[in-house]
């Protein structure tokens, strides 16, 4: 197939697949993170301390981690379309059901169920996109996918703030309306997945036969070039490079998870504004995230360079947080937090492009799930730690310093990993090579 025809097929995929996938992730991320705005009303009604809120936020990731890899193995068996639809319907029901909780322990239980229901969605979509996009187009596609997550905060935070203001309508608390109304779209979209999401290019009726075969051949030829030890799902667990990629993703998640789940509470501390203003101010960093992801992913694909696009933004994100901690001006501090979020999210599409260039076949699904599961350890452990630090010190400075240190270390590791992954070189760690 000629380069021109391949490009034409990619343009059709961009129009048909990417907007729908972005919408799916937008809804998923709203249901996962809307607890951060609901907390502005929920914590007082359920008598939750900062530490108890942190536990509730983090418990989602306990079951998410446990079921992540099994879910992705099931996806390769049943097909992406069916499995993603199943995930969305079940998590939508549970997300809406969180409106019924009346105690901290019921909230804990529902967050555990939500994590189990959503497990496998993010790595499943990443694996799915890798079956549609050759490596040269992958970072750009991944950037649009994760723009859906950032837009979830841009759209979801103000929407949640407005729903909080519906407090007392029909005798229902505002935070309950947040969970109930924002859970329904996932259920509806789950059924639409079965109709609008083909499993692979060969199943896409809106591609010509030549485009179908050309796109399949382009992707299969790249996968065939990956050495054989990377194609077995069992071998994925023995590949040290996969584990180091997982460590990088864990360190990066200190920013995406730590700041996302606490941004409204941090902004509330910083500004002292009402809930609607806080939700609007909390959405601005994710506008920056959309812009930075798009520009970084596009420039990385255009230049073919991965290492610096992966590592430098993460280092700069950590430095921005440190500067924010020591700034005495609330406006400068807020601007630095906005910059930090944008830079942190900018590395996401590059990371998944690097990872999916390194593995193929079933190993890709398992490796992506393994990497994502380890990263979500940050989601399990970090929120209770941040909540406890805030409760003990009265501010978020020490917690933000912890996040900043993780991002700087992760950025340095990311530069080395990207360079080694593309050259298939062994990694020298503590004087040994793996």
C-alpha positions in Angstrom: 0.0 0.0 0.0 1.3 3.4 -0.8 2.0 6.0 1.9 -0.7 8.2 0.4 -3.3 5.5 0.8 -2.2 4.7 4.3 -2.5 8.4 5.2 -6.0 8.5 3.7 -7.0 5.4 5.8 -5.6 7.1 9.0 -7.6 10.2 8.3 -10.8 8.1 8.1 -9.9 6.4 11.3 -9.2 9.8 12.9 -12.7 10.9 12.0 -14.6 7.8 12.9 -12.7 6.2 15.8 -10.9 9.0 17.7 -13.9 11.3 18.6 -15.9 8.3 19.9 -13.0 6.9 21.9 -12.4 10.4 23.3 -16.0 10.6 24.4 -15.8 7.2 26.1 -12.7 8.2 28.1 -14.2 11.6 29.0 -17.2 9.9 30.5 -15.0 7.3 32.3 -12.8 9.9 33.8 -15.7 12.0 35.0 -17.1 9.0 36.9 -13.7 8.2 38.3 -12.8 11.7 39.5 -16.1 13.5 40.2 -15.6 12.4 43.8 -13.1 15.3 44.1 -16.0 17.9 43.6 -18.6 15.8 45.4 -16.3 16.0 48.4 -17.0 19.7 48.7 -20.5 18.7 50.0 -20.2 15.0 50.7 -17.5 15.2 53.3 -19.5 17.3 55.7 -22.7 15.3 55.2 -21.0 11.9 55.7 -18.7 13.3 58.4 -15.6 12.4 56.5 -12.2 13.7 57.6 -9.4 14.6 55.0 -7.9 11.1 55.7 -11.2 9.3 55.3 -11.8 11.1 52.0 -8.3 10.1 50.9 -9.1 6.5 51.7 -12.3 6.6 49.7 -10.6 8.2 46.7 -7.8 5.6 46.8 -9.9 2.4 47.3 -11.0 2.7 43.7 -7.5 1.7 42.7 -7.3 -1.4 44.9 -9.8 -3.4 42.9 -8.7 -1.6 39.7 -5.2 -3.0 40.2 -6.3 -6.5 41.0 -8.6 -6.9 38.0 -6.6 -4.9 35.5 -4.5 -7.7 33.9 -7.3 -10.3 34.0 -9.6 -7.8 32.3 -7.2 -7.2 29.5 -6.6 -10.9 28.9 -10.4 -11.2 28.7 -10.4 -8.3 26.2 -8.1 -10.3 23.8 -10.4 -13.3 24.1 -13.8 -11.7 23.7 -12.8 -8.8 21.5 -12.4 -5.1 22.4 -15.9 -4.1 21.3 -17.8 -6.5 23.5 -15.5 -6.1 26.5 -15.3 -2.3 26.5 -19.2 -2.2 26.2 -19.4 -4.6 29.3 -17.0 -2.3 31.3 -19.0 0.8 30.5 -22.4 -0.5 31.4 -21.3 -2.0 34.7 -19.3 1.0 35.8 -22.1 3.4 34.8 -24.6 1.5 37.0 -22.2 1.6 40.0 -21.2 5.2 39.4 -24.9 6.3 39.5 -25.5 4.0 42.5 -22.9 6.0 44.6 -25.7 8.6 45.0 -27.3 6.2 47.5 -24.5 5.9 50.0 -25.2 7.1 53.6 -22.0 6.3 55.4 -18.2 6.2 55.0 -18.1 2.4 54.8 -20.8 2.3 52.1 -18.8 4.9 50.1 -15.7 2.7 50.5 -17.6 -0.3 49.2 -18.9 1.5 46.2 -15.5 2.8 45.3 -14.1 -0.7 45.4 -16.9 -1.9 43.1 -16.3 1.0 40.7 -12.6 0.1 40.5 -13.5 -3.5 39.7 -16.0 -2.5 37.1 -13.7 0.0 35.3 -10.6 -2.2 35.4 -9.1 -2.8 32.0 -10.8 0.2 30.3 -7.7 2.5 29.9 -5.2 -0.2 28.9 -7.9 -1.8 26.8 -8.4 1.3 24.7 -4.6 1.8 24.4 -4.3 -1.8 23.1 -7.2 -1.1 20.8 -5.7 2.0 19.3 -2.4 0.2 18.8 -4.3 -2.1 16.4 -5.4 0.8 14.3 -2.4 3.1 14.2 1.1 2.5 12.8 3.8 3.7 15.2 4.5 6.9 13.3 0.9 8.0 14.0 0.5 6.6 17.5 1.6 9.4 19.8 -0.7 11.8 18.0 -3.6 9.3 18.4 -2.8 8.7 22.0 -2.7 12.5 22.7 -6.3 12.8 21.4 -7.4 9.8 23.5 -6.0 11.4 26.7 -7.3 14.8 25.7 -10.6 13.1 26.4 -9.5 12.5 30.0 -8.3 16.2 30.4 -11.6 17.4 28.8 -13.4 15.3 31.5 -12.0 17.7 34.1 -12.6 20.7 31.9 -16.3 19.7 31.4 -16.8 17.6 34.4 -15.6 19.9 37.2 -17.8 22.9 36.2 -20.7 20.5 35.6 -20.2 18.9 39.0 -20.1 22.4 40.5 -23.4 23.3 38.9 -24.9 20.0 40.1 -23.7 20.8 43.7 -25.8 23.9 43.5 -28.9 21.7 42.9 -28.7 20.9 46.6 -32.1 20.3 48.0 -33.9 19.8 44.6 -36.5 17.0 45.3 -35.0 16.8 48.7 -31.7 15.4 47.4 -28.2 16.6 48.3 -26.2 18.3 45.5 -23.3 15.8 45.7 -25.8 12.9 45.2 -27.0 14.6 42.0 -23.4 14.7 40.8 -23.1 10.9 41.1 -26.5 10.1 39.8 -26.6 12.3 36.7 -23.0 11.7 35.7 -23.3 7.9 35.9 -26.1 7.6 33.3 -24.1 8.5 30.1 -21.7 5.5 30.6 -24.6 3.1 30.5 -26.0 4.6 27.3 -22.6 4.7 25.6 -21.9 1.1 26.5 -24.6 0.0 24.2 -23.5 2.4 21.5 -20.0 0.8 21.6 -21.5 -2.4 20.2 -22.7 -0.5 17.2 -20.0 2.0 16.5 -16.6 0.5 17.5 -15.2 -2.2 15.1 -12.6 -4.5 16.6 -10.0 -3.9 13.8 -9.5 -2.3 10.4 -10.7 -5.4 8.6 -14.1 -5.0 10.3 -14.5 -1.3 9.4 -17.1 -1.0 6.6 -16.3 2.7 6.2 -12.8 1.8 4.9 -12.3 0.5 1.4 -10.9 -3.0 1.0 -7.6 -1.6 -0.1 -7.4 0.7 3.0 -8.4 -2.2 5.3 -5.7 -4.6 4.0 -3.1 -1.8 3.8 -3.6 -0.7 7.3 -3.6 -4.2 8.6 -0.4 -5.0 6.7 1.3 -1.9 8.0 0.6 -2.7 11.6 1.3 -6.4 11.3 4.7 -5.7 9.6 5.7 -3.5 12.5 4.6 -6.2 15.0 6.6 -8.8 13.1 9.7 -6.7 13.5 9.5 -6.9 17.3 11.7 -9.7 18.5 10.0 -12.9 19.5 10.7 -12.6 23.3 8.3 -9.7 23.4 5.3 -11.5 21.9 4.6 -14.0 24.7 2.3 -12.7 27.4 4.1 -14.8 30.1 7.4 -13.3 29.0 6.0 -9.8 29.6 6.3 -10.4 33.3 10.0 -11.3 32.9 11.0 -8.3 30.8 12.8 -5.8 33.0 12.2 -3.0 30.5 8.5 -3.5 31.0 8.9 -3.2 34.7 11.0 0.0 34.4 8.4 1.5 32.1 5.9 0.7 34.9 8.0 2.4 37.4 8.1 5.5 35.2 4.3 5.4 34.8 4.0 5.1 38.6 6.1 8.2 39.2 4.2 10.1 36.5 0.9 9.1 38.2 1.9 11.0 41.3 0.9 14.1 39.3 -2.1 12.9 37.3 -3.7 11.1 40.3 -2.4 13.2 43.2 -3.3 16.6 41.7 -6.5 15.5 39.9 -8.1 14.0 43.0 -7.2 16.9 45.2 -7.3 19.9 42.8 -10.6 21.3 44.0 -9.6 20.9 47.6 -6.2 22.6 46.9 -7.9 25.4 45.0 -10.4 25.8 47.9 -7.6 26.2 50.3 -5.8 28.6 48.0 -8.8 30.8 47.0 -11.5 30.4 49.7 -14.1 30.8 46.9 -17.5 29.2 46.7 -17.9 25.7 45.2 -18.8 26.8 41.7 -15.8 29.2 41.4 -13.6 26.5 42.8 -14.8 24.0 40.2 -14.2 26.4 37.4 -10.7 27.3 38.6 -10.0 23.6 39.0 -10.8 23.0 35.4 -8.3 25.5 34.0 -5.2 23.2 34.5 -6.8 20.6 32.3 -7.3 23.1 29.5 -3.5 23.4 29.6 -3.2 19.6 29.7 -5.2 19.4 26.4 -3.0 21.9 24.7 0.3 20.5 25.9 -0.6 16.9 25.0 -1.6 17.9 21.5 1.5 19.9 20.9 3.9 17.5 22.5 2.4 14.4 20.8 2.3 16.1 17.4 5.9 17.4 17.6 7.2 14.0 18.8 5.6 12.2 15.8 6.8 14.9 13.4 10.4 14.7 14.6 10.5 11.0 15.5 12.1 12.0 18.8 10.7 10.4 21.9 13.2 10.6 24.8 13.3 14.3 25.4 9.5 14.7 24.7 9.0 12.1 27.4 11.4 13.2 30.1 11.8 17.0 30.0 8.2 18.0 30.5 8.0 15.7 33.5 11.1 17.3 35.1 9.7 20.7 34.4 6.4 19.8 35.9 8.1 18.8 39.2 10.1 22.0 39.2 6.9 24.1 38.7 5.4 22.4 41.8 8.5 23.2 43.8 8.3 26.8 42.7 4.6 27.0 43.6 5.3 25.7 47.1 7.7 28.6 47.8 5.7 31.3 46.1 4.1 33.7 48.4 1.7 35.1 45.8 -1.5 33.1 45.4 -1.9 34.0 41.8 1.6 32.9 40.9 1.1 29.8 42.9 -2.1 28.9 41.0 -0.5 29.7 37.6 2.5 27.4 38.5 0.1 24.6 39.4 -1.7 25.1 36.1 1.6 24.9 34.3 2.6 21.8 36.2 -0.6 19.9 35.3 -0.2 20.8 31.6 3.5 19.6 31.5 2.7 16.4 33.4 -0.1 15.4 31.1 2.1 16.3 28.0 4.2 13.1 28.4 1.2 10.7 28.4 0.8 10.1 24.6 4.6 9.9 24.2 4.8 7.2 26.9 2.2 5.0 25.3 3.7 5.4 21.9 7.1 4.3 23.3 5.5 1.4 25.1 3.4 0.1 22.1 6.4 0.3 19.9 8.3 -2.0 22.3 5.7 -4.9 22.5 3.3 -6.6 20.2 0.5 -9.2 20.1 -1.0 -10.5 23.3 2.1 -9.3 25.2 1.0 -5.8 24.4 -2.3 -6.2 26.1 -0.7 -7.8 29.2 2.2 -5.4 29.3 0.0 -2.3 29.1 -2.3 -3.7 31.8 0.8 -4.5 34.0 2.2 -1.0 33.5 -1.1 0.7 34.2 -1.8 -1.5 37.2 1.5 -0.7 38.9 1.0 3.0 38.2 -2.4 2.8 40.0 -0.6 1.9 43.2 -0.1 5.6 43.4 -3.8 6.0 43.3 -4.3 3.5 46.1 -1.5 4.8 48.4 -1.2 8.5 47.6 -4.7 9.9 48.4 -4.7 8.7 52.0 -1.1 10.0 52.4 -2.0 13.4 51.0 -5.2 13.5 53.1 -3.3 12.6 56.3 -0.6 15.2 55.6 -3.2 17.9 55.0 -5.0 16.9 58.3 -1.7 16.9 60.3 -0.1 20.1 58.8 -3.1 22.2 57.8 -1.8 22.6 54.2 -0.7 20.6 51.1 3.0 21.8 50.9 4.7 18.6 52.0 2.4 16.5 49.9 3.1 18.6 46.9 6.8 18.3 47.6 6.5 14.5 47.5 4.7 14.7 44.1 7.3 17.1 42.7 10.2 14.7 43.7 8.5 11.8 42.0 8.0 13.8 38.8 11.6 14.9 38.6 12.9 11.4 39.2 10.4 10.0 36.7 11.5 12.5 34.0 15.1 11.5 34.3 14.2 7.8 34.1 11.9 8.5 31.1 14.7 9.9 29.0 16.8 6.8 29.5 13.9 4.4 28.9 12.8 6.0 25.7 16.2 5.9 24.2 16.8 2.2 25.1 13.3 1.1 24.0 13.8 2.5 20.5 17.2 1.0 20.1 16.4 -2.3 21.8 19.4 -1.9 24.0 19.7 -3.6 27.4 19.3 -1.3 30.4 22.3 -1.0 32.8 20.9 -1.0 36.3 23.2 -1.0 39.3 26.0 -2.3 37.2 23.9 -5.2 35.7 22.3 -5.5 32.3 18.8 -6.9 31.8 
